[in-house]
Amino acid sequence: MLEERFSRLLGESVRVIGAGRTDAGVHATGQVINFKTARPVPRERWLYALNRALPRDVKVQSCEEVEDGFHARRAARSRTYRYTVIERDRPSPILGRYALIEPPGLAVEKMERAARRLVGVRDFRALQGGGADGVKSTVRDLMRLECRRDEDRIVITGEANAFLYQMMRRLTAALLAVGRGELTGAELARAVSAGERSALPGPAAACGLCLVEVSY
């Protein structure tokens, strides 16, 4: 969509480089892209012009000129994702667009302890989704993994140098299983260490996940 609309706006072929890819249904408030153009458009007009060209559900929040060698993906030091869970007895067609609705009673303290055990540089192949071809290494540096309760909301935040395909959604599903008492933190840690994907649940729904920040 970005390439199509920017190419039409600028009258030239535009290739967009993104900081990361998200699964279908995953949101982003902090995605970063870069592209090159020969069109001399004043910087102060870029934001207005780009957003006029884009559909209602995709908007640019800020823009700036960068050096020729900048690469949104390769230059990134870390990505931060946030998964939102809302404890609620009844489903909600509105809240359910951006959060996973779960029955009340999740043991967030156990989820937080289990999350802390996974932080660090390790092989996360147990949390990689199927169909992720061409990955040279499944070792990632998980810098932060936190579970916090805010009234009826539970927010799971993960920051890593890079994430494997479906890694954050599978981490979330595993932590929710701990919160429901279906899995212990020790069992989760052992499964990750042993690379046993079959011992862990499938990915949590895409709707609750959001890419919130890319750090450089």
N, C-alpha and C positions, 0 to 999 in steps of 0.2 A: 504494500500500500504506500509506504513512504517513497520507495523508488519511483513508483508510477506517478504519484502526485508531484514529487519534486522535479522529475524529468519534464512533466508537462508545464510546471511553473517556470522553470529555468530555460526551457527550450533546448535541452541537451540531455544526453544519457547520464543518469545519476546512479551510482552504485553505493549502497549504504553498508557500513560496517557497524555491527552492534556489539556491545560489551558482552552480551550473553544471549542465549536462546531460552525461551520459556515454552513449556508445554501448552497445548491448546487449552484455553480456559483459565490459565494463570494470568494474573494482572501484573502491572508494573507502574510504579510511581517514580522510579529512579533509574530507568533504562537510559543508557548513554549511546549515542551513535555518532559517527563522523562520515563525512563525504566531501569530495572535492568538486569544485565548480570553477569555471572560467568566467562566470557572470559577475560583473562588478556591482553587487547589490550592497548598499550601505548597511553596516551592522545593525543600526537602530531600527531598520525596517524588516530585518529577517524574521523576527518573531511574529509580527503581524502577518507578513506575507505567507509564511509557512503554515500558520494555523488557518488562514483563510482557505488554503488548498487542501486541508485535511478534513476527514469526516468527523462527526461529533464525538466518537469514542476514542479518537487518537489525537492528542494535542501535545505541542512542544511547550515545555515550561521555561526554558532558557536556551540561549545560544551564544557562542563566542567563537572567534577565530583561533585556530591552533597552528602549531608548526607543521610543516609538510610531513614529517615523519610520525606524527601522532597516529596511533591505532587503538581504537576504542576497546578492543578485546585484549590485545597483547600487552598494552600498557597498564591494564587494570591490576591492582595489587590485591583486591578482595572484592567479593560480592556479598551483599547482605539480603537475606530473604526473611519475610515475616509471615507466619501462618496464624490465622485467627480462627479460634474455636469459640462458639457461643453456646453456653449451657442453657437449654430451653426445653420445656416439656413438649412444645408443639413446633412443627415446622414453620418456616417463614419464607414466602416467595421473594421477599425483598431482602432480608438479611442473608438469605441463602445464596445470593448472587456473589457475595464477597466473604463468606465465612462458612465453616462447617458447623452445622447444628448438631449438638450432642446432648443426650439426657444429662441432667445434673448429677453430680457425685464423683467427678474425676478427682483422683488423689494427686493434686498438682505438686505437692512436696516430693512424692516418689518420682514423678516425672522429672523434676528438676535434678534430683540426685542421680537419676539414670543418665540424664543429659550430660552432666559434668564428667561422667566416666568416659564419654566418647570424644571429648575435646582433645585435640593434638594431631600430630602427623601420623597417619596410619592408612592401611589398605581398607578402603570402604567398598570393596567389590560386592559384599553382601547386600549393599543398599543401592546397587545400580540396577536400573530397570532393564528389561529385556529389549533387544533390538538396538542396543547402542554399539554399533559397529565402528571399528577404526580407532578405538580408544587405546592409546599406547600404554598408559599406566592408570591404575585405579587408586593410586595413593594420592591423598589430598590432605591439606592442612586445614583442619576444622578449628578455627581460631576461637569461636564462641558458639555455644548452644545453650540457650536459656529458655525456661518456662516460667511465665509470670501470670498471676491471676489479677484481673482488674474487674471486680464485681462479678458479673455473669460472663465475662470474656476471659479467655485464656490465650495468651499470645506466646508463640514459640518462635524465637529469633535465632537464626543461624548465620554465621559469617565464616567464609572459607576463601582460600585463594582461588578456588574453582569448585564447581559442583558436578558430580556425575549425573547422567541422565536419570531423572526422577529421584535423585538422592534426598533432597529436602522433603519431598512428599513421603518417601518411605521412612525417613527419620521420624517425621511427624506421626505416621501411622503406628510405628513401633512405640513411640512415647505415649500415645493414646492408649495402646494396649497395656502399657505399664499402669497408666492412670485408672484403667478399668479393672485391674487385677488379673488380667489374662496373661501377663508376662512380667517377670521380675527384671530389675535393673541388671542383675548379675547374668541372667539368661540372655538379655539383649547384648551386653558387652561380650559374652562368650561367642554368640552367633556372629557378631561383627569381626571378632578376632579370628574366627575359624573360616570366615567367608561363606557362611551357610545362609544363603538367601532363602532357602525353603523353610527355615526355622522362623522367619519373620513375616509379618503381614504384607500385603500388597500396598501400593501407594494410596495415600489419603486423597480425597477429592481435590481436583485442581482449583476449585472456586475459592478456597481459603488462602491460597498462596499468593504472595506479592513480592516482586523484586523491588526493594525499597532504596538500595544505595549501591553504587559502584565507586570504590575508592581508588585513587591514583597517587 
